Amino acid sequence: MDFFKCGVCGYIHEGTEAPNKCPKCGAPKEQFTQLNNLDAELITKSRLTNDFHMELRGLLDTIEELAEEGIKEDLDPNCVVIFKRARRDARELAGMIKAEITTHIEKKKWG
């Protein structure tokens, strides 16, 4: 599979040839250029890393929900300390993931 980039909007198409028109901006096929192997490999690796980030982000949501439940139950002070830390750390990591994905998008590593 090859990657083709729209020269107008930056849309990345994966296939054996460029599309007849860009699905994002409507530019004709002639506006697409085939990416070299290095850039194609970067996109493939970035997709994998982005998938990891998204999966981890979902798990962090679950951790935060469980921590909230534990805090509400308030059964034991030591447990509440753990739950509060889990909630805090999950929120912090979620923010870091958001920032990293934003950077990937800005660097056009999201595709």
N, C-alpha and C positions, 0 to 999 in steps of 0.2 A: 504494500500500500504506500502511496506517495502523498505528500502534502503540498497543497497549492494555496498561495496567499493572494488575496485580493489587494491590488495596488491602490484602490480607492479607500476602502474602509478597514483593511487589515483582517478581514474574515479568513479563517483557516478552513480549507476544505480537505477532507481525506478521501482519496479514491485513486483510480487508475488514470484519471485525467481531470482537468479543471471542469467545473460545471459550465453550462452554456451561459448562465447569468448568475451573479452573486445573489444568494438568498437573503443577504442582509441589506445590500444597497442597490441591487439591480444592475451593477456594472456588467458589461459583456465579458465573455470568456477571455478575450484578448488582454484584459486588465489583470489576469492571474499570472503569477510566476511560480514555477516549481521550486520548493525549498531544497537546499542542499542537504546532504546526509547528516551533517552536524546539527543543523537547525531542526531537522525532522526528529533526530534522536533527543534533542532538548525538549521538544514538545511531548514526546512519548514519556520521558522521565518525569516531566512536570505534571502530566496527567496523573501518573501514579502517585506522586507526592501529594497532589491536590486531593486525590481520593483518600489518602491516609488522613489528611487534615479534616476532611468532611466526616469521615467515620469517627475519628477521635472527638470531633465537636459534638456529634450525636451522643456519644458515651458520656461526655462531660455534662450534657443536659440531664442524663439519667442520674449521674452522681449528685448533681445539684438538687434534683427532686427528692432523692433518697435522703440526702442530708437535711433538707427542709422538714421531711417527715420525722426524722430522728430528733431534730430540735424541738418540734411541736410536742412530741411524746414526753420529752423532758424527764426520762426515767432515772438517769444517773448523771451527776455533774461531769464526770470524766468522759462519758459518752457524748454529752453535749459539746464538750470541747473538741472532740474528734469531728463531730458532725459540722460544727462551725468552721473548722479548718478545712474540711473537705469542700464545703460550699465556697469558702473564700478562694481556695486553690483552683477549683473548677472554674470559677468566674474569671480568675486571672489568666488561666490557660486558654479559655475561650476567647478572651480579648487578644491574646498573643496570636492565636490562630487567625482571627479576623484580620489583624494587622498584616500577617504574613500572606494571606490570600489576597488582600488588597495590593500588596507589593507585587505578587505574581501577576495580577491583572494589569497593573501599571506597566510592568515589564513585558507584557504580552506573552506570559508563560502560562496563561490559562486558555486552554483550547480543546 
